[in-house]
Amino acid sequence: MRAFNSVCVVLLSLCLGLSLAAPAPAYAQAQQDDEDTDERARTLYMEGEAHYAAGRYEEAAESFLEAFNLSGRTALLFNLGNAYERMGDYERAAEYLRRYVDSPRARDVVSVRERVRRLEAAAERKRREAAEAEERREAAEAAAANAVASSDDDGSEEAAGPDRSGYWWLLGSGGAAVGTIAFGLAARQAGNEAAALCSETSEGRPLCDDEASSALSRETAFAIGADVGAIVTLVMAGVGTYLILSADDSSAERPAAEARFAPRIVPTWSTNSAGLSLQGHF
């Protein structure tokens, strides 16, 4: 009976020893994994520090974030805030610093919170400036579009209504020619009347009474009007021809007054004179 009890004690001791020894390999493996993770996080942290010192803030932030995800160390949140602030991303910098001050291991909480407030103000100012810049860009694009549309409208108006001032000058020259012919005929008729009313003296000199003298005055006035009309006709015909020929070769815009000028010939006369006047409306 005593021998049986001894065997039971030995077996119980062996089982207990095996049960205590079994978890040892798993614990050792977990400890090794933790060490590898810490080593990887430490390596990433060192890489982030190198990037930060070289001014590569985006790469530094990536390394710090990966190191934080592996190790959960609070100081890496502070490093992330520094990196994003240097990049000008004040909103994300404030976010990581807020997470830092909320951690129980945070240091200099008061100064960091003040820094968070400054970053939040800078982020708001940056958003406002971006919105104003977008408004200015949209206004500039709208103004450019309106200018292009206005230019297209001007081009279509020019195509629909070309400059016809040269034709108006030619038309005016035609009117001047009609006036010239009228004055010429009137001068001829007045001359015939004067010739009929005048007689010759024995010495061969013309003898004209007052009525004949009036006819001679009319003849002279109408003759002058015919001469002036002929000159005006030639000038207007020349100007009109020049404008018509140059309109096809010139792309320059003519003054609006020239396009609206419509000349016309108006005969004028008085008791002792006659002539033509060139009139137009602007």
Secondary structure, 3 states (H helix, E strand, C coil): CHHHHHHHHHHHHHHHHHHHHCCHHHHHHHHHHHHHHHHHHHHHHHHHHHHHHCCCHHHHHHHHHHHHHHHCCCHHHHHHHHHHHHCCCHHHHHHHHHHHHCCCCCCCHHHHHHHHHHHHHHHHHHHHHHHHHHHHHHHHHHHHHHHHHHHHHHHHHHHHCCCCHHHHHHHHHHHHHHHHHHHHHHHHHHHHHHHHHCEECCCCCEECCHHHHHHHHHHHHHHHHHHHHHHHHHHHHHHHHHHHHHHCCCCCCCCHHHHHCCCEEEEEECCCCEEEEEECCC
